[in-house]
Amino acid sequence: MWHAARRTGCVANGVADCFANRFANRIVDRMRGPAGIFGVVLACLLAGLCAPVSANTTAISIVDTAAFGAARTPVQVAQLSPPPQGFPQPSPTAIPEAIPQPAIDATAAPAVRIGLMLPLRSAALGAAAQAVLAGFKVSQEREREPGVTVAVIETGDAAAEILAQYNAAIKDFDIIVGPLTRTGVSAIAQQAGATRPTLALAPPEIINGVETALGGDMLAIGLSVEDEARQVAQGLADRQVAGTAFVVSTSIAWQRRTARSFATKWREQGRTTEVMELAVSGGFLAPSGLVQIKKRLDAEKPAVVFVALDAAQARQLRESIGTDIPMVGTSQLNPHSMAGWANAEARAPVMNDVRLIDLPWLLQADHPAVMVYPRMSVPTDSAPASADMERLYALGIDAYRIAREIALRHPHVELDGVTGRLRMDFGVGASRFERTEIPAVYQDGMVVPAPEAR
């Protein structure tokens, strides 16, 4: 989540840490253009978003938040109104100025007020929040659940502000969806936990190697590359892959966490790992490190190489070490949406047979859940939406569906979602959320569903 952003759930220690560590080298190709800084921030999302940072962005404004009635005060309730001009319509019928709320039978489920808390005022994260909002909106429009109303709670990205907004919102809403940052999720969990059903859109922070515990009324449903790494390890074990796994990352924070998650899960299967950290120089993997890893691979012949890298770095590694040893990774090895892969220049034949996992939204246009929602819209003269933005849009779609199940008081839920197969226990006993993403493989230089997923 496979993971945004993907196909995430991405940032543990803040955007500042992203710039200093993880995303200073997040996607090499993206760092060479005017949208480079924004590409860095978007890449953060699959591991959980981060603390505030001043940043300029050249990203496309996907949603005019004013058109959605986003709250300008902490808890101003505003019914979501239709998408701006050019946004895809969920049905041929024009959407009215305000979505009419059906009359509620007194014997039916009581009215439920959902507060959608997003960092729409954040310069760094505003466009990402808009992508989630857009997905949430089209999902609500399709379901049209009687008695369920949604209002936007607009925040910045500072943890203190998010916590204050949350504490005010719980007085006016039955369910909170958000926050979208790791620091915001942890701030709520650490104060005493959630006092309303809360669907966090990011995992909590990891402090001293331990993930912040969430209370019983809070469930983290965000996209997470750590979860993806564990799923990849389990999938290899299920396919009877044995032996040593080389786990390759750089010193970037999200990559270290991803590598650690895979290695821990691999060892739980009774297997061994060799964790290798490569230096980065000028935005590229250092040649000296590539030479050393090539020598070790030739000498030790591991069963598999797990790469906790982005797509550009993985491609550089693959070109250096060859194709003899199977290579696997997370959704971060898929840099394009389905529309993006339509460009032949985007293809990377050297990556053929590399395996990963990602969201149905980015892999299966004919998936039953995917087919019923409009694709993310961008201006006709713009490039296709990035894979990370598509993952966030998909997260918004599934977030509404999960919130709806909680509103309907369904404690045990399984959904065939656009972000994967979703399983949830909430409201009775210990809370649990699990997302299973789709296996994928590079074929003809592009990412497609693996044979077992077709």
N, C-alpha and C positions, 0 to 999 in steps of 0.2 A: 504498500500500500506501500505495487504493487505501490502504491504507496504511494501516491502523492501522493503535481503535482504536485498512467500512471498515473499500474499500473498504478504525500503523500504526503496513504497516507503521508517535512523533514527536519528542525534544528534544535539541538539540545542545550546549548549554552549561550544562545543569543546571536543576533545578527552580527554584533561586533565580533564575536568568536568566529562567525561564518567568514567575515572578511579577513580576519587574521589567520584563520586555519582552514576550515572546511572549504569555503567557496571562493577563496582567493584563486583557486585553480579548478573550480567546479566543472565548468564545461569550457574547454580550451577554445573551441571555435567561437563560442559566444562572447568571450572576453575581448574579441578583436573588433567590435563594432560599437556603434552608439548605444545599442541595447544591452551592452555587456553587463553593466551593473545590475540591471533588472533581471537578466538571465541568472545571475548569481543568487539574487534573493528568491526567485521562483524555485530554484533548485533546492533551496532550504526546506521547502514545504513538506516533502515526503518524510522527513525525519522529525517534523514538528517545528512550528515557527518560533520566532525568537524575540528577544528584547528590542527596545526601540533603537532606531538608527536613522540618521539623516541621510537620505538618498534621493537622487533624482531618478526618474524613470521615464523611459520612452515607450513603455508598453501601450498597446491599444486599450482604450477604455471600453471594456466589454459591456458594462451596464451603466446607465445613467442612474446613480443611486437616488437622486432626487425624485425620479419617476416612481421609485418604489416606496416613497414615503418614509425614508430612513429617519429614525428618531433624532432630533437635534438636542434633546435633553436626555438625561440618563434613561428614563423609562417612559418617554412619550409613546403611546400606543398608536400605530398607524397601520391600517390594513394595506397589504401589498397591492399596488396598482400595476397596470400592464407594463410590459417591456417597452423600451424606447423604440423609435422608428428604426427599422432594419433588423430588429431582433426576430428570430424565427418564431412563428406562431405555433402553439401546440395543436391547434385545430384550425380548419378552414374558417371558422366563425370568428369574426373580429372580437377582441376582448373588450368588454365595456370599461368605462372609466374606473369603476370600482367593482370588484368581484362580489356579486350578490351572495349573501349568506342564506342558505335554505332555512326555512322554518324548522325548528327542532321539536320533534315529538317529545312530550314530557316523559314518555316511558323509555326514550332512547338514551344513549350515553350522554352524560352532561357535557356542556360546552367546555372546550379546552383552549386555553390561551398559550400559544408558543411564542417565546421570545427568542429571536435569532440574533445572537451577539457576535458582531464581526468588526474587525479593525478597519472600517471604511474611511476613517479620518487619518490613517497612517500613510505617509508618503511612500514608505517602502513596501507596505503590504496591501495598500488600498485596492490595486487592480486584482490581486489574488483573492481578496475578500469579495470583490465584485463577481469573480468567476463562481465562487461558492454560492453567492446570493442568486446568480442567474440559474444555476442548477436547482437550487432549492425552490425557486419560483416556478419553473416549468413542472417540477414534480408535484407541487401543491396544486397547480392548475389542472394537471391530469387527474389527480385523485379526487379533488373537490369533496373532501370528507365533510359531511354536515356537522356543524358545531365546532370545527377546528379552525381557529383564526391564528394568523401569524403577524407579528409585528417585528420590525427591525430595531435593534438596539445598537446604535452606532458608537464605536469607541475608537481610541487610538491604539497603540501597541504597548504602552507602558503597563507593567503588571499592577501597579498601584491603582491606576485609573480603571483597569479592567475589573479589579476586585471591588472597587467602589460602585461601579456600574452594576456588577452582579448582585451585590448586597441590596441595592435599590430595586433591581428587577424582580427579585424573588417575592417582593410584596405584590407584584402586579401580574405575574405569569405563573402558570401551572407547570410548564416545562421550559427549560433553558437549553438552547442548542448553541454551543460555543463554550469557551473562547476558541480562537484559532491559533494561539501561540502556546508553546510549552510553558513559558514563564507564567502566563495567565492561568493555565490549568493548575500549575503547582501552587500559585498564590491562593486559589480557591480551596484546594485540598489541604493546604497547611493551616488555614485559618481555623478550621474545625470541620471541614468537609462541606459538601453540598447539602442544603436544606430543602431543595426542590429537585425533582428528577432533572438531571443535567447530562447532556450528551456532549462531551468535550470533543472538539474537532482536531485535536492534536494529543499525542501522548504527553505525560508529565515529564518534568526534568529528571535527569539522572544525576544524583549527587553522591559523590564518593562511590561510584559504581552501583548504586542502588536507586531504582526508580521510585519516585515519590508515590506513596500509597494513596489511593483514592477511596473516599468513603462509599458507603453502600448505595447512596443515591446518585453517584456519579459514574458514568461509563465513558471510556475513551474509545471513540470510533474513527479517529483520524487515520490517515495513511501513514505507514511507518516502514522504513527500509529495514529496521531491526526485525520486525515481524516477517518481512519478506525473506531475510537471510535465514531465519529459523525454518521457514517453510521450504526453502531450497534445500537445506540440510536434511530435513525430514524426507523430502521427496527423493533425494539421492539414496538415502538408507532404504526407503521402501522399494526402490528399484535394485536393491542388493549391490549397490556400489560400495566396495570396501577398500581398505587401505588408507594411506596417508593423504590428507588434503593439504595442499599449499594454499594459504590464505593471504592474499596480497592487498595491501592498502597503501595510502600515504599517511602523513601525520594529520591530515584534515580531520576535524572532530567527528563528522558524520561517518566518515569512512572507518575510523577506528571503532566506533560503536557497532557499525555493521559487521566488521571483521570479527569483533569479539562475540557478537550474537551468533554468527555462523559457527565459530570455533567451539563455543560452549555447547551448542546443540549437537554438533558433530561428535564431540567427546561423549555426550550422553548416550550416543548410539554405540559406544564401545570402540570408537575409532580414534585415530591420532591426527594431530594437525601440526603444521609448521607455519607460524605466522611471520610474514615478511613485510616490512614497511619500506617503501621506496621513497627516495628524496625527489623533490620537485624543483626544477630549475627553469626559470623563464616561462613558466606555464606548462612545461613538458616534464615527463618523467626523466630523471637524470640518466644519461647514457651509462654511467658507471654502474648504477643499480641494475639496469637492464642486462648488462653483461654478466653480473654476478648471479642474477636469478636464472639466466639461461644456463650457466654452468651447473647450478644446483639441480635444475630440472633434468638436465642430461644425465647427471650422476645418480640422482635418487629416484627418478621415474615415479612421481606420485600418481595416485589414482585419478586425481582431479585437481584443477586450479580454480579456487573461488576468488573472484575479483570484486573487492569492495571499492570499485572505481566508477567514474562516470564513463560515458560512451567513448569520448575522445581518448581518454587515458587507456581504456581497455583495448581500443584499436591499436594504439601505439605499442602496448605490451604484446598483443597478438602478432604484430608485424615483427617484433623482436624475437619471440620465443618459438614461433611456428605453430603448426596445427596438430602436432602429434599427440598432445595431452589434452583431454577434454577441458573446456573452460565453461564456467557457469557464473551467474551473477543475479542481481536484482533488476527491478524495472529501470534502474538508472542506466542500464545498458541500451535502453530504447529511447533515442533522442527525438523521435518524431511521432506525430499523430498519423492516422491512416492517410489523411490528405497530404501530409508532408512527405510520406514515402512514395507518393505518386510522382515525385520529382526524381528522375533517374540519377541525377547528380548526387542525391543524398545517399545512394546505396554504397555499401562497404563490403565487397566480396570477400575481403580478408577475414571478415567476422563470420563467415558461413560455418554452421554447425555449433556456434556458441549458443548455449541455452540460458534462459532467464524466465522470470514470471512477470506478468503485468495484468492490468485490468481488462475485463471484457470490453469496456468502452473503447480501448485503444486497439483491440485485436479482433473483435467479432462483430462486424456490422449486422450480421444476421442473428445475433443472440436475441432470444425472445424479449428480454428486458431492455436491451439496447435499442431495439427497433422502434419502440413506442415513444421515444423522446426525441425532440429535435436536436440536431447537432449544434454545437456552439457557433454563434454567428460572429463574423468579423466583416469589416467593410470589404466590398468587392475588389478594391484595388490594393488590399493588404495581403500579406503572406498568411497561410493557414495558422490557426492557433497552435502554440507550442504544445508538446506532449505534457509538460507540467501544468499548463493552464487547463488542458482537457481533463487531466486527472482531478483538478480541483472542482471543475464543473460537475464531473461525475460524482465526486464526494458530496456535493450539494444535493444532487438528485437522491442519493441513497440516504442522506441525513434526514430529509423530510420523511421518507418512507419509514425509517426507524422510529422517528419521533411520533409518527402516526400510530405505529403499533403500540407504543407506550401510552399514547392518548386513549387508545381502545382497550387498555388494560390487558394486553396480551403478554404474560410474563415469559413465555418461552416461544421464541420466534426463529424461523428459518426463512430467508429471503434469497431469491435468485437475483442478486443486485447487479448494477452496472459496474460496481467496483469489485465484484467477486461473489462467491457464495458466502452469505452472512448467517451467523448463528449467534443468538443473543438470549441470555437469561437476565431478567431485570425485574425487581419488585418482590421476588420470593426467594429467600435464601441469598447466597453469594451471587453478586453480579458477574457476568462473563460476556465477553464479546470476542468473536473469532471471524476473521476474513480469510477465505481461501481464494487466491488469485489463479489465473490461467497460465499453464506452462506454454512457453513460446520458444522459438528458435530462429536464428538467422538463416535465411534461405534466399538464394539469388541476391545476396547483399542487403536484404531487408528483414525486418522482424515480422514473423507470421505465427499463428497458433501452431504449437507442436502437434504432431499426429494424434497423440492421445487426447488432445483438447478439441479435436474436430468432430 
